[in-house]
């Protein structure tokens, strides 16, 4: 016989004390459909779902990692000490920023301002943080470090390239479903990142400042950032990013990832969804035909061209730039 349904008011993660106040019995709190991630907390066990067709596709993997982190964070938030807040992966997940494989099972980093004590619990890494080092905000009910200070606090465990990937994601200006830029949705500016890095006694300041020199507005995915870093280190010129290409009459042909305007070369960095979505595939075909008709050369690359010991994208772009330069 299945366990008696829980009150919906309890949400996904909740405190046992809260459940008892809602009339839930101690026996019900021991049922197998509830996880026990932290002392005094329960988490509704997720139902088994069909395996994804692309479990290792970056977007799907990121969604699963983000979901796992935020589920545990919500459970702990129900029993967390007053005044505590999340930094590290929970803050990044809450702000929809890039995550790393392995973070989904790591201890949650929970901070408090002195004179409060650092939180202590199984599965929790507690720390004390000076108020000048971090600003907080509430995202979907979780109190977390704001994007700029969440980035700065990652200098302890991320290298420069990873900080650039994270910084690019923070400063990018999203577009709506009609391709219009939405500056109000930018998570923070480069100036805000710099201010966070320059707080007195900031740990990892040199690494943060090195990353700031490489962060740009316009990289719309971690793979696009990797493309930019790889080609820059190979000595290639820096492209314009997230560019609207128009014809001679001013009509929009398409929005592209990277542009070498003088040579009329475009680089499109494509994820797997470009090949698995029929709608996206057909839109791409129409766009690339229109770009070619307007005199642009389009180089389409994937992670296979960008990542690895000898990225092929360097030669592809260099050859295109040289070829177009002599025309």
N, C-alpha and C positions, 0 to 999 in steps of 0.2 A: 504494500500500500504506500503510495507516494506521501512525502511529508506534507503537512498542512501548509497552505500558501502563507507567505509572510506578508505583512502590511506593506503596500507599495510605498508608503511614506518613509520607510527605512532606507530606500535607495539601494545601490549596488553594494556599497560598503557601509558598515554601521558599527556602533559600539554596542556591546552586550547590554550595558545599562540602559541605553536608549531603547533597545528591543524589549527589555523587561517592562519598561514604562509603557510600552505599546501593547502589553499583554502577552508577549511571547514567552513561553515557558522555558526553563533551563534545559529540559529534554529536547525541545525543538532546536535550541541553539547548538546541540551536539549532533544534529542530523548530518547525514553524509552529503547533502547538497550545499553545505556551507564550508568554505575554507576558513582556516584559523591563521591568518598571516601574521597577526600580532596579538599579544596578550590583551584580552578584553575587547577584541575586534573580530568581526566576521565579514566574510566576503561571499556573495552569492557565486556559486560555482557556475562557470560558463558551460552551456550545453555543447556537446561535440558537434562540430560542423564538418561538412564535406571538405575534403582537401582542395586547396586552390589549384587551378591549372598552372599557376606560375608562382610557387611558394617562395622562390629565391629571386623573383623580380624585385628590383630595388624599392618600388613604391609599395608593393604588397608587404615586403619584409619590414619596411619602415612603419607601416600601419600596425603590424603585429607587435613590434617592439614598443611603439608608443602606447598601444592599448594595454600591454602588460604592465608597463611602468605606471600609467595613470590609475589602473585598477588598484594596485597596491597602495599608491599614494592616497587615494580616497579612503581606503580602509584605515590607514594609519591616521589620516586627518581626523577621523572620528574619535580617536583616543589621544591625540597629540597634546603635549603640554600647552597651556595658554602662552601666546606670544611667539610660538615657534613657526618656522616657515621652511619651504623647500628651496634648495639650490641644486646645482648639478643637473643630472639627467631629468629629474622631475620638472624642473623649471624649463629646460629645453623642450621637453615633450609638451608641456602646457602651452608653450608659445609656438608649437608646430614647427620647431627647428630641427635640423638634421641630427639623427641619432646614430649610435654605433651598435653593431651586433655584440651581444654580451651584456649590455646595460640592462636588459630586461630582467635579468636575475640578480643583479648586483644590489648591495645594500642601498637603501634610499638615504641621501644626504639631507639631514634636517638641521637647521641652524637656529640659534637664538641670540639675541643681543644680551651682552652683560648688563646687569649682574645675574641674569637668569642662567641656570645650568644648561649645559649641552644635553639634549635629549638622549636617553639611553634605552635601548630595547633590542631584542633579537631582530636582525634584518635592518637595523638603523645605524647609520654612521652619524653621530651627533657632533656638532661643532659650535663654537661661539664665534660670532662675527661682529666686528665693530660696526656701528650704524653708518659710519662714513664710507664703509666698503660696499654697502649693498642697499639698494632701494627695492621695496617690495610692491606688489600689486596682487589683485585677486583675479584669477582666471578660472572660470567654471567652478567656483567654490573653493579653489585651492589658493592659499597664500604662497606666492613664489617670488623669487628675485625677478626684477624687471629685465627685459631683454639685454640692455647694455651691461648691467652689472652681472647678469648670469653669464654673459660672454667673458667678462673680465675675470670672474672667479674660476673659469675653466683653464686658465693659464697654468695651473699646477699640474694638469694631467693631459693636456693636448699640445701637440707640436704646432709650429707656425702654420703649416699648410692646413691643418684641421681648424685652427683658429680663423684662417682666411675663409674656408668653406662656411663656417658658422657665421662669420661677420658678413659675408656676401648675402646669406639668407636673411639676416636681420635688416640690412639696409636696402634690399631690393624693393622696388615699387611694383606691387601686384597689378595685374590687369583684370578687368571683368570679362564676362563671357563674350562681350562684343569687342574685346581688344583694347578697351580704353584704360589708360593708366589711372590708378587710384592712390595718389600720394598719401591720403589720410590713413591708408592701411599699412604704410611703411612702419615696421616695428620700432626702428630707431634710426637716427642719422649717423653718418661717420663721425660727426662732431660729438655726438653723445657717446659713441664708443671711445673716442679719444679722451673725453672727460673722465670716463670710468677708468681708463688705463692710467691716467695721471693722478689719481687720488694718492695722497702721500702714503708711503709704506705699502703700496700695492705690490703683492707678490707676483712675480713673473712679468714685471713691467717691460723689460727689454723684449721679451717674446711678444707681448701684446703690441708694442710699438713697431716691431718688425712686421707683424701681421697687418697692422694698419696701413703700412706703406703699400700693401698688395691688395687690400680690399677695394672693390669697385661696386658701384650701383649698376645693376643690369644683368648680373649672372642669375639666371632663374632656376638653377639646380646645382647640386654638388658636382655633377659631371661637367657642367659648363664652367664652373670654377676650375676644375682640374684641367680642362682644355686650355684655359687662359694661363694658368701657371706653367704648364708644360711648354707651351709655345713661347711664352715670355723668357723662360730660362734657356730656351734654344736660340735666343737672340732675334726672334721674329718681332715685327712691329706690333704694337698693341691695337687690337681692333675696337671699333665702337660696339656697344652691347645693346641688345633688346631694341632693335632699330625698326622703324616703320619705313618700308620701301614704297615709294609712289612712282607712278608713271609721269610722263611729261605734262599731262593734264592735271596732275595733283591727286589722281585717284589712287587709293591704297591698293597695292598689289599683295602685300603680306607683311607680317611682323617676323623678323628673323633674329637669330641668336647673336651672330657676330658678323661685322662688316669691315672689310678693307676697302674703303670708298674709292680711293685713288685708282686702285687696280680693278674695281668693280667685281670683287670676289666676296662671296658670302659663305660662311660656315654654319651649318645647321647641326647641332648636337642632339642626337635622337635617342630616346629611351625606347624600351621594348614596345610601349603602347602604340608607337607609330606604325608598327608592323602587325599588331594584333587587333587594332580597331579599324574596321572597314571604313567608317566615316572619316577617321583621321587620315587613313591611307589615301583616300580619294581627294580629300582637301589638300594633302601634300602634293599629289600629282598635279592638280590644277595650279597650285601656287608656284611650283618649280617650273612648269611650262611657261607661266606668265613672266617669271623672273628671267628665264632664258631669252624669251622674246624681247625683253627690255634691255638685253645686253649684259646680264649678270651671269657669272659662273658660280654655280652652287656646289660646294663640297659637303657631302653628307657623311657624318662620322658617328660612331657609337663608342661605347666603353672599350671595345676591343681595339679601337684605333688610338685611344687616349691613355689608357692605363697599361702598366707593364714596364719592363726595363727599357725597351726601345720603342717609344710610342710612334706609330706610323703617321699620326696626324702631323707631325713636324714636317716630314718630307712632302706630304700631300699639300699642305698649305704653302710651304716654301716654293715648290714647283709651280703651283698656280700663280703665286705672286710674281715669280720670275717670268713666267709665260705671258702674263697679262701686262707686265711692265714694258715689254718690247713691242707691243701692238701699236 
